Amino acid sequence: MLKRLVFMLLCSLLPNTVFSVESICYGTTKNGRLEHAVQLPSSGSNFVSYSSLAATLGRTYVHSTVRDIIVAAYKQLANDLPNKRFKYAETGFKKGGRFKPHKTHQNGLSVDFMVPVLNDKGESVHLSTHALNRYGYDIEFDAKGRLDNLTIDYEALAAHIVMLDKQAKAHSVKLWRVIFDPKLQPFLLKTKYGAYIKKNITLSKKRSWVRHDEHYHVDFDVPCKH
């Protein structure tokens, strides 16, 4: 009895990550599910979630490897680009499956990120996301990525995509594709990260069912069961 009590006490003192279970994804992003999903942290030193309500409703769950990649990328960007601000958006449900209104996001490997933006003073700020603009998804930028006093921060966007790719490789996986408005992609490729993106990252050239100007969709290539 005493040994059991000592064991339970030691267990309570160890960090939860010791007992964490790696997620298992099944099927595809369009037809799949997820076991042992984890929820993305609501905020960090340089990032926030698009909606606390969405988190409460369980719309910010991902595969554990994807979570580790995202958090590591934000951590490195906080060191490399300390003045830049980032915001993630829709991910998926705890058990995966159909995730309306999205056609993908079913097995924990799809993540939407709101575009980083600059205000009229050139400062990095969070894109405003709330119920009245459908948590950011109803926002429309012009052909150059401008909206009122905001401009898409292509340098920060490119830096984030590159860091996601590098962190994915560090976790022995990779990015499958990035979906971002094809008409805005030239601005992305003109940044100092353009050469790396051209060589290492697949930017979807197909016209999606939604424009993907206010957000960019990233699919991670993590081995799944079928």
C-alpha atoms as an extended CHARMM CRD file, in Angstrom:
* protein
*
       226  EXT
         1         1  MET       CA              0.0000000000        0.0000000000        0.0000000000  PROA      1               0.0000000000
         2         2  LEU       CA              2.8190000000        2.3680000000        0.9160000000  PROA      2               0.0000000000
         3         3  LYS       CA              4.6160000000        1.6670000000       -2.3780000000  PROA      3               0.0000000000
         4         4  ARG       CA              1.4430000000        2.4410000000       -4.2920000000  PROA      4               0.0000000000
         5         5  LEU       CA              1.0070000000        5.7690000000       -2.4820000000  PROA      5               0.0000000000
         6         6  VAL       CA              4.6370000000        6.7080000000       -3.1460000000  PROA      6               0.0000000000
         7         7  PHE       CA              4.2330000000        5.8400000000       -6.8410000000  PROA      7               0.0000000000
         8         8  MET       CA              1.0680000000        7.9440000000       -7.1580000000  PROA      8               0.0000000000
         9         9  LEU       CA              2.8010000000       10.8700000000       -5.4370000000  PROA      9               0.0000000000
        10        10  LEU       CA              5.7470000000       10.6750000000       -7.8300000000  PROA      10              0.0000000000
        11        11  CYS       CA              3.3940000000       10.5150000000      -10.8020000000  PROA      11              0.0000000000
        12        12  SER       CA              1.6180000000       13.6590000000       -9.6560000000  PROA      12              0.0000000000
        13        13  LEU       CA              4.9440000000       15.5190000000       -9.5420000000  PROA      13              0.0000000000
        14        14  LEU       CA              6.0350000000       14.5600000000      -13.0690000000  PROA      14              0.0000000000
        15        15  PRO       CA              5.0940000000       16.7970000000      -16.0260000000  PROA      15              0.0000000000
        16        16  ASN       CA              2.0630000000       15.6850000000      -17.9930000000  PROA      16              0.0000000000
        17        17  THR       CA              4.1260000000       15.4150000000      -21.1660000000  PROA      17              0.0000000000
        18        18  VAL       CA              5.7910000000       12.3120000000      -19.7650000000  PROA      18              0.0000000000
        19        19  PHE       CA              2.4950000000       10.4820000000      -20.1110000000  PROA      19              0.0000000000
        20        20  SER       CA              1.3290000000       12.1380000000      -23.3110000000  PROA      20              0.0000000000
        21        21  VAL       CA              0.2140000000        9.8260000000      -26.0870000000  PROA      21              0.0000000000
        22        22  GLU       CA              1.0730000000       10.5370000000      -29.6920000000  PROA      22              0.0000000000
        23        23  SER       CA             -1.8910000000       11.2010000000      -31.9460000000  PROA      23              0.0000000000
        24        24  ILE       CA             -2.9480000000        8.6990000000      -34.5960000000  PROA      24              0.0000000000
        25        25  CYS       CA             -4.4620000000        9.9890000000      -37.8310000000  PROA      25              0.0000000000
        26        26  TYR       CA             -6.5690000000        7.9350000000      -40.2080000000  PROA      26              0.0000000000
        27        27  GLY       CA             -7.4360000000        8.4140000000      -43.8620000000  PROA      27              0.0000000000
        28        28  THR       CA             -6.9940000000       11.7450000000      -45.5950000000  PROA      28              0.0000000000
        29        29  THR       CA             -7.6260000000       15.4050000000      -44.9070000000  PROA      29              0.0000000000
        30        30  LYS       CA            -10.8810000000       15.0610000000      -46.8830000000  PROA      30              0.0000000000
        31        31  ASN       CA            -11.9860000000       11.7550000000      -45.3890000000  PROA      31              0.0000000000
        32        32  GLY       CA            -10.4060000000       10.9000000000      -42.0790000000  PROA      32              0.0000000000
        33        33  ARG       CA            -10.4390000000       10.9320000000      -38.3210000000  PROA      33              0.0000000000
        34        34  LEU       CA             -8.0890000000       11.4290000000      -35.3920000000  PROA      34              0.0000000000
        35        35  GLU       CA             -7.2650000000        9.7170000000      -32.1070000000  PROA      35              0.0000000000
        36        36  HSD       CA             -5.5060000000       11.3020000000      -29.1240000000  PROA      36              0.0000000000
        37        37  ALA       CA             -5.8200000000       14.7920000000      -30.5660000000  PROA      37              0.0000000000
        38        38  VAL       CA             -4.3270000000       17.7750000000      -28.7540000000  PROA      38              0.0000000000
        39        39  GLN       CA             -5.5330000000       21.3540000000      -28.5990000000  PROA      39              0.0000000000
        40        40  LEU       CA             -3.3210000000       24.2160000000      -29.7090000000  PROA      40              0.0000000000
        41        41  PRO       CA             -2.3910000000       26.6850000000      -26.9480000000  PROA      41              0.0000000000
        42        42  SER       CA             -4.6430000000       29.7290000000      -26.9980000000  PROA      42              0.0000000000
        43        43  SER       CA             -1.7170000000       32.1670000000      -27.0730000000  PROA      43              0.0000000000
        44        44  GLY       CA              2.0090000000       32.6540000000      -26.7650000000  PROA      44              0.0000000000
        45        45  SER       CA              4.4700000000       35.5200000000      -26.7440000000  PROA      45              0.0000000000
        46        46  ASN       CA              3.9020000000       36.2390000000      -30.4390000000  PROA      46              0.0000000000
        47        47  PHE       CA              0.6800000000       34.4310000000      -31.3830000000  PROA      47              0.0000000000
        48        48  VAL       CA             -2.9870000000       34.1010000000      -30.4720000000  PROA      48              0.0000000000
        49        49  SER       CA             -5.9670000000       32.0030000000      -31.4610000000  PROA      49              0.0000000000
        50        50  TYR       CA             -8.5600000000       33.5120000000      -33.7650000000  PROA      50              0.0000000000
        51        51  SER       CA            -11.3680000000       32.9130000000      -31.2470000000  PROA      51              0.0000000000
        52        52  SER       CA            -11.6890000000       31.8470000000      -27.6230000000  PROA      52              0.0000000000
        53        53  LEU       CA            -15.2240000000       30.6990000000      -28.4200000000  PROA      53              0.0000000000
        54        54  ALA       CA            -13.9510000000       28.4300000000      -31.1860000000  PROA      54              0.0000000000
        55        55  ALA       CA            -11.5040000000       26.8740000000      -28.7380000000  PROA      55              0.0000000000
        56        56  THR       CA            -14.3430000000       26.2810000000      -26.2790000000  PROA      56              0.0000000000
        57        57  LEU       CA            -16.3740000000       24.6560000000      -29.0440000000  PROA      57              0.0000000000
        58        58  GLY       CA            -13.4440000000       22.3360000000      -29.7730000000  PROA      58              0.0000000000
        59        59  ARG       CA            -12.4170000000       23.7030000000      -33.1840000000  PROA      59              0.0000000000
        60        60  THR       CA             -8.6810000000       23.9880000000      -32.4800000000  PROA      60              0.0000000000
        61        61  TYR       CA             -7.5340000000       20.3630000000      -32.1940000000  PROA      61              0.0000000000
        62        62  VAL       CA             -4.6780000000       18.8800000000      -34.2400000000  PROA      62              0.0000000000
        63        63  HSD       CA             -2.3460000000       15.9060000000      -34.4490000000  PROA      63              0.0000000000
        64        64  SER       CA              0.2750000000       16.0390000000      -31.6680000000  PROA      64              0.0000000000
        65        65  THR       CA              3.1500000000       16.2610000000      -34.1830000000  PROA      65              0.0000000000
        66        66  VAL       CA              1.4390000000       19.1920000000      -35.9030000000  PROA      66              0.0000000000
        67        67  ARG       CA              1.0150000000       20.9200000000      -32.5310000000  PROA      67              0.0000000000
        68        68  ASP       CA              4.7160000000       20.4480000000      -31.7740000000  PROA      68              0.0000000000
        69        69  ILE       CA              5.7130000000       21.8490000000      -35.1740000000  PROA      69              0.0000000000
        70        70  ILE       CA              3.4750000000       24.9100000000      -34.8530000000  PROA      70              0.0000000000
        71        71  VAL       CA              4.5860000000       25.7450000000      -31.3210000000  PROA      71              0.0000000000
        72        72  ALA       CA              8.2710000000       25.2700000000      -32.2040000000  PROA      72              0.0000000000
        73        73  ALA       CA              7.8970000000       27.5060000000      -35.2660000000  PROA      73              0.0000000000
        74        74  TYR       CA              6.2790000000       30.2920000000      -33.2420000000  PROA      74              0.0000000000
        75        75  LYS       CA              9.0020000000       29.9750000000      -30.5960000000  PROA      75              0.0000000000
        76        76  GLN       CA             11.7780000000       30.3340000000      -33.1520000000  PROA      76              0.0000000000
        77        77  LEU       CA             10.0350000000       33.2580000000      -34.8630000000  PROA      77              0.0000000000
        78        78  ALA       CA              9.7110000000       35.0090000000      -31.5010000000  PROA      78              0.0000000000
        79        79  ASN       CA             13.5090000000       34.9060000000      -31.3760000000  PROA      79              0.0000000000
        80        80  ASP       CA             14.1690000000       35.7170000000      -35.0470000000  PROA      80              0.0000000000
        81        81  LEU       CA             11.3860000000       38.2760000000      -35.5920000000  PROA      81              0.0000000000
        82        82  PRO       CA             10.3890000000       39.4880000000      -32.1050000000  PROA      82              0.0000000000
        83        83  ASN       CA              8.1960000000       42.3310000000      -33.3710000000  PROA      83              0.0000000000
        84        84  LYS       CA              5.9820000000       40.1780000000      -35.5920000000  PROA      84              0.0000000000
        85        85  ARG       CA              2.5280000000       39.0170000000      -34.5040000000  PROA      85              0.0000000000
        86        86  PHE       CA              0.7760000000       35.8640000000      -35.7130000000  PROA      86              0.0000000000
        87        87  LYS       CA             -2.6790000000       34.3210000000      -35.4320000000  PROA      87              0.0000000000
        88        88  TYR       CA             -3.8600000000       30.8140000000      -36.1950000000  PROA      88              0.0000000000
        89        89  ALA       CA             -7.4450000000       29.9720000000      -37.1800000000  PROA      89              0.0000000000
        90        90  GLU       CA             -9.4740000000       26.8040000000      -37.8160000000  PROA      90              0.0000000000
        91        91  THR       CA             -7.8820000000       23.3880000000      -37.2740000000  PROA      91              0.0000000000
        92        92  GLY       CA            -10.3100000000       20.5460000000      -36.5600000000  PROA      92              0.0000000000
        93        93  PHE       CA            -12.3510000000       18.6020000000      -34.0220000000  PROA      93              0.0000000000
        94        94  LYS       CA            -10.9200000000       16.3990000000      -31.2980000000  PROA      94              0.0000000000
        95        95  LYS       CA            -11.9360000000       13.1970000000      -33.0790000000  PROA      95              0.0000000000
        96        96  GLY       CA            -11.5480000000       14.6040000000      -36.5750000000  PROA      96              0.0000000000
        97        97  GLY       CA            -14.2330000000       13.9020000000      -39.1500000000  PROA      97              0.0000000000
        98        98  ARG       CA            -16.4650000000       16.3450000000      -41.0350000000  PROA      98              0.0000000000
        99        99  PHE       CA            -15.5410000000       19.9140000000      -40.1230000000  PROA      99              0.0000000000
       100       100  LYS       CA            -18.0600000000       22.3140000000      -41.6560000000  PROA      100             0.0000000000
       101       101  PRO       CA            -17.7740000000       24.4990000000      -43.6310000000  PROA      101             0.0000000000
       102       102  HSD       CA            -14.3680000000       23.1070000000      -44.6330000000  PROA      102             0.0000000000
       103       103  LYS       CA            -13.8910000000       20.3520000000      -47.1760000000  PROA      103             0.0000000000
       104       104  THR       CA            -10.7320000000       19.1540000000      -45.4390000000  PROA      104             0.0000000000
       105       105  HSD       CA             -9.4620000000       19.4400000000      -41.8060000000  PROA      105             0.0000000000
       106       106  GLN       CA            -10.6580000000       15.9050000000      -41.0250000000  PROA      106             0.0000000000
       107       107  ASN       CA             -7.5970000000       14.0680000000      -39.7000000000  PROA      107             0.0000000000
       108       108  GLY       CA             -5.6950000000       16.6710000000      -37.6900000000  PROA      108             0.0000000000
       109       109  LEU       CA             -3.2010000000       17.6160000000      -40.3870000000  PROA      109             0.0000000000
       110       110  SER       CA             -4.8480000000       20.7850000000      -41.7770000000  PROA      110             0.0000000000
       111       111  VAL       CA             -4.4010000000       24.1990000000      -40.1800000000  PROA      111             0.0000000000
       112       112  ASP       CA             -5.5590000000       27.6620000000      -41.2290000000  PROA      112             0.0000000000
       113       113  PHE       CA             -3.4910000000       30.7090000000      -40.2970000000  PROA      113             0.0000000000
       114       114  MET       CA             -4.7130000000       34.2880000000      -40.5560000000  PROA      114             0.0000000000
       115       115  VAL       CA             -2.3640000000       36.4520000000      -42.6110000000  PROA      115             0.0000000000
       116       116  PRO       CA             -0.0660000000       38.6650000000      -40.5490000000  PROA      116             0.0000000000
       117       117  VAL       CA             -0.7130000000       42.3290000000      -41.2910000000  PROA      117             0.0000000000
       118       118  LEU       CA              0.9140000000       45.7430000000      -40.9560000000  PROA      118             0.0000000000
       119       119  ASN       CA             -0.9880000000       48.8800000000      -39.9640000000  PROA      119             0.0000000000
       120       120  ASP       CA             -0.4690000000       52.2880000000      -41.5580000000  PROA      120             0.0000000000
       121       121  LYS       CA              2.4980000000       52.8910000000      -39.2230000000  PROA      121             0.0000000000
       122       122  GLY       CA              4.2230000000       49.7500000000      -40.4280000000  PROA      122             0.0000000000
       123       123  GLU       CA              3.5960000000       47.9540000000      -37.1570000000  PROA      123             0.0000000000
       124       124  SER       CA              2.8030000000       44.2550000000      -37.0050000000  PROA      124             0.0000000000
       125       125  VAL       CA             -0.7160000000       43.7790000000      -35.6330000000  PROA      125             0.0000000000
       126       126  HSD       CA             -3.2390000000       40.9830000000      -35.3750000000  PROA      126             0.0000000000
       127       127  LEU       CA             -5.9490000000       40.8130000000      -38.0130000000  PROA      127             0.0000000000
       128       128  SER       CA             -9.2470000000       41.4590000000      -36.2360000000  PROA      128             0.0000000000
       129       129  THR       CA            -11.3880000000       38.3090000000      -36.0490000000  PROA      129             0.0000000000
       130       130  HSD       CA            -14.8680000000       38.3310000000      -34.5430000000  PROA      130             0.0000000000
       131       131  ALA       CA            -18.4150000000       37.1270000000      -35.0810000000  PROA      131             0.0000000000
       132       132  LEU       CA            -19.3330000000       40.0320000000      -37.3800000000  PROA      132             0.0000000000
       133       133  ASN       CA            -16.6450000000       39.1260000000      -39.9260000000  PROA      133             0.0000000000
       134       134  ARG       CA            -17.1240000000       35.3700000000      -39.4090000000  PROA      134             0.0000000000
       135       135  TYR       CA            -13.9860000000       35.2620000000      -37.3010000000  PROA      135             0.0000000000
       136       136  GLY       CA            -11.9100000000       36.7180000000      -40.1110000000  PROA      136             0.0000000000
       137       137  TYR       CA            -13.0660000000       34.4590000000      -42.9080000000  PROA      137             0.0000000000
       138       138  ASP       CA            -15.2670000000       37.1540000000      -44.4790000000  PROA      138             0.0000000000
       139       139  ILE       CA            -12.3960000000       39.6410000000      -44.7850000000  PROA      139             0.0000000000
       140       140  GLU       CA            -11.4710000000       40.5540000000      -48.3710000000  PROA      140             0.0000000000
       141       141  PHE       CA             -8.1490000000       42.1440000000      -49.3320000000  PROA      141             0.0000000000
       142       142  ASP       CA             -7.6410000000       43.8900000000      -52.6610000000  PROA      142             0.0000000000
       143       143  ALA       CA             -5.4230000000       42.6530000000      -55.5020000000  PROA      143             0.0000000000
       144       144  LYS       CA             -2.2810000000       43.8220000000      -53.6930000000  PROA      144             0.0000000000
       145       145  GLY       CA             -3.2630000000       42.6010000000      -50.2440000000  PROA      145             0.0000000000
       146       146  ARG       CA             -4.5940000000       45.8630000000      -48.8060000000  PROA      146             0.0000000000
       147       147  LEU       CA             -7.6640000000       46.5840000000      -46.7100000000  PROA      147             0.0000000000
       148       148  ASP       CA             -8.3660000000       50.0270000000      -45.2350000000  PROA      148             0.0000000000
       149       149  ASN       CA             -5.2210000000       50.8630000000      -43.2160000000  PROA      149             0.0000000000
       150       150  LEU       CA             -3.9080000000       47.2970000000      -43.2690000000  PROA      150             0.0000000000
       151       151  THR       CA             -1.5280000000       45.5210000000      -45.6360000000  PROA      151             0.0000000000
       152       152  ILE       CA             -0.6220000000       41.8540000000      -45.6850000000  PROA      152             0.0000000000
       153       153  ASP       CA              2.8350000000       41.4420000000      -44.1560000000  PROA      153             0.0000000000
       154       154  TYR       CA              4.3190000000       39.2140000000      -46.8390000000  PROA      154             0.0000000000
       155       155  GLU       CA              7.7160000000       39.0660000000      -45.1480000000  PROA      155             0.0000000000
       156       156  ALA       CA              6.2070000000       37.7140000000      -41.9170000000  PROA      156             0.0000000000
       157       157  LEU       CA              3.8990000000       35.3750000000      -43.8320000000  PROA      157             0.0000000000
       158       158  ALA       CA              6.8050000000       33.9640000000      -45.8380000000  PROA      158             0.0000000000
       159       159  ALA       CA              8.9800000000       33.6590000000      -42.7280000000  PROA      159             0.0000000000
       160       160  HSD       CA              6.2310000000       31.6870000000      -41.0100000000  PROA      160             0.0000000000
       161       161  ILE       CA              5.7640000000       29.2770000000      -43.9050000000  PROA      161             0.0000000000
       162       162  VAL       CA              9.5110000000       28.7000000000      -44.1310000000  PROA      162             0.0000000000
       163       163  MET       CA              9.7710000000       28.0980000000      -40.3860000000  PROA      163             0.0000000000
       164       164  LEU       CA              6.8730000000       25.6290000000      -40.4800000000  PROA      164             0.0000000000
       165       165  ASP       CA              8.7160000000       23.7430000000      -43.2090000000  PROA      165             0.0000000000
       166       166  LYS       CA             11.9950000000       23.7180000000      -41.2800000000  PROA      166             0.0000000000
       167       167  GLN       CA             10.3330000000       22.6030000000      -38.0700000000  PROA      167             0.0000000000
       168       168  ALA       CA              8.3690000000       19.9230000000      -39.9140000000  PROA      168             0.0000000000
       169       169  LYS       CA             11.6470000000       18.5250000000      -41.2570000000  PROA      169             0.0000000000
       170       170  ALA       CA             13.1370000000       18.6960000000      -37.7590000000  PROA      170             0.0000000000
       171       171  HSD       CA             10.2330000000       16.4830000000      -36.6500000000  PROA      171             0.0000000000
       172       172  SER       CA             10.9440000000       14.0320000000      -39.4940000000  PROA      172             0.0000000000
       173       173  VAL       CA              7.8530000000       15.0100000000      -41.5250000000  PROA      173             0.0000000000
       174       174  LYS       CA              7.1660000000       17.7190000000      -44.1030000000  PROA      174             0.0000000000
       175       175  LEU       CA              4.6020000000       20.1210000000      -45.4680000000  PROA      175             0.0000000000
       176       176  TRP       CA              2.3550000000       18.6310000000      -48.1090000000  PROA      176             0.0000000000
       177       177  ARG       CA              1.0630000000       21.9240000000      -49.5050000000  PROA      177             0.0000000000
       178       178  VAL       CA              0.2260000000       25.5270000000      -48.7340000000  PROA      178             0.0000000000
       179       179  ILE       CA             -2.9470000000       27.1000000000      -50.1230000000  PROA      179             0.0000000000
       180       180  PHE       CA             -2.7750000000       30.8740000000      -50.5680000000  PROA      180             0.0000000000
       181       181  ASP       CA             -4.4690000000       33.0520000000      -53.1790000000  PROA      181             0.0000000000
       182       182  PRO       CA             -2.5110000000       32.4080000000      -56.4300000000  PROA      182             0.0000000000
       183       183  LYS       CA             -2.8970000000       36.0710000000      -57.4060000000  PROA      183             0.0000000000
       184       184  LEU       CA             -1.1400000000       37.1600000000      -54.2040000000  PROA      184             0.0000000000
       185       185  GLN       CA              1.5970000000       34.5320000000      -54.3500000000  PROA      185             0.0000000000
       186       186  PRO       CA              3.9440000000       36.7290000000      -56.4760000000  PROA      186             0.0000000000
       187       187  PHE       CA              4.2020000000       39.1820000000      -53.5650000000  PROA      187             0.0000000000
       188       188  LEU       CA              5.1300000000       36.2800000000      -51.2930000000  PROA      188             0.0000000000
       189       189  LEU       CA              7.8230000000       35.0850000000      -53.6870000000  PROA      189             0.0000000000
       190       190  LYS       CA              9.3660000000       38.5640000000      -53.9270000000  PROA      190             0.0000000000
       191       191  THR       CA             10.3740000000       38.4490000000      -50.2520000000  PROA      191             0.0000000000
       192       192  LYS       CA             13.8210000000       37.3430000000      -49.1230000000  PROA      192             0.0000000000
       193       193  TYR       CA             12.2880000000       33.9300000000      -48.4140000000  PROA      193             0.0000000000
       194       194  GLY       CA             11.0340000000       33.5310000000      -51.9790000000  PROA      194             0.0000000000
       195       195  ALA       CA             13.9010000000       31.3790000000      -53.2220000000  PROA      195             0.0000000000
       196       196  TYR       CA             13.5170000000       28.9510000000      -50.3200000000  PROA      196             0.0000000000
       197       197  ILE       CA              9.7610000000       28.7140000000      -50.8740000000  PROA      197             0.0000000000
       198       198  LYS       CA             10.1840000000       28.0440000000      -54.5990000000  PROA      198             0.0000000000
       199       199  LYS       CA             12.6790000000       25.2620000000      -53.9010000000  PROA      199             0.0000000000
       200       200  ASN       CA             11.1130000000       23.5900000000      -50.8650000000  PROA      200             0.0000000000
       201       201  ILE       CA              7.4020000000       24.3180000000      -50.5740000000  PROA      201             0.0000000000
       202       202  THR       CA              4.4370000000       23.4180000000      -52.7530000000  PROA      202             0.0000000000
       203       203  LEU       CA              2.1550000000       26.4030000000      -53.2150000000  PROA      203             0.0000000000
       204       204  SER       CA             -1.1550000000       25.2900000000      -54.6650000000  PROA      204             0.0000000000
       205       205  LYS       CA             -1.8050000000       26.9430000000      -58.0430000000  PROA      205             0.0000000000
       206       206  LYS       CA             -5.3750000000       25.6930000000      -58.2830000000  PROA      206             0.0000000000
       207       207  ARG       CA             -8.2350000000       28.0680000000      -57.6450000000  PROA      207             0.0000000000
       208       208  SER       CA             -9.8580000000       26.9880000000      -54.3900000000  PROA      208             0.0000000000
       209       209  TRP       CA            -13.5610000000       27.1310000000      -53.5540000000  PROA      209             0.0000000000
       210       210  VAL       CA            -12.7230000000       30.0990000000      -51.3080000000  PROA      210             0.0000000000
       211       211  ARG       CA            -10.1480000000       32.7440000000      -52.1500000000  PROA      211             0.0000000000
       212       212  HSD       CA             -7.6220000000       32.2080000000      -49.3280000000  PROA      212             0.0000000000
       213       213  ASP       CA             -6.4870000000       35.8180000000      -49.1790000000  PROA      213             0.0000000000
       214       214  GLU       CA             -7.2570000000       36.5020000000      -45.5180000000  PROA      214             0.0000000000
       215       215  HSD       CA             -5.8220000000       33.1590000000      -44.4560000000  PROA      215             0.0000000000
       216       216  TYR       CA             -3.4120000000       30.5060000000      -45.7000000000  PROA      216             0.0000000000
       217       217  HSD       CA             -4.1200000000       26.8100000000      -45.3680000000  PROA      217             0.0000000000
       218       218  VAL       CA             -1.3030000000       24.4080000000      -44.5190000000  PROA      218             0.0000000000
       219       219  ASP       CA             -1.5000000000       20.6160000000      -44.8500000000  PROA      219             0.0000000000
       220       220  PHE       CA              1.1490000000       18.5990000000      -43.0220000000  PROA      220             0.0000000000
       221       221  ASP       CA              2.4270000000       15.3050000000      -44.4020000000  PROA      221             0.0000000000
       222       222  VAL       CA              2.3190000000       13.0030000000      -41.3580000000  PROA      222             0.0000000000
       223       223  PRO       CA              1.9630000000        9.2210000000      -41.8800000000  PROA      223             0.0000000000
       224       224  CYS       CA             -1.5990000000        8.0580000000      -41.2390000000  PROA      224             0.0000000000
       225       225  LYS       CA             -3.3010000000        4.7120000000      -40.9350000000  PROA      225             0.0000000000
       226       226  HSD       CA             -5.9590000000        3.7050000000      -43.4540000000  PROA      226             0.0000000000
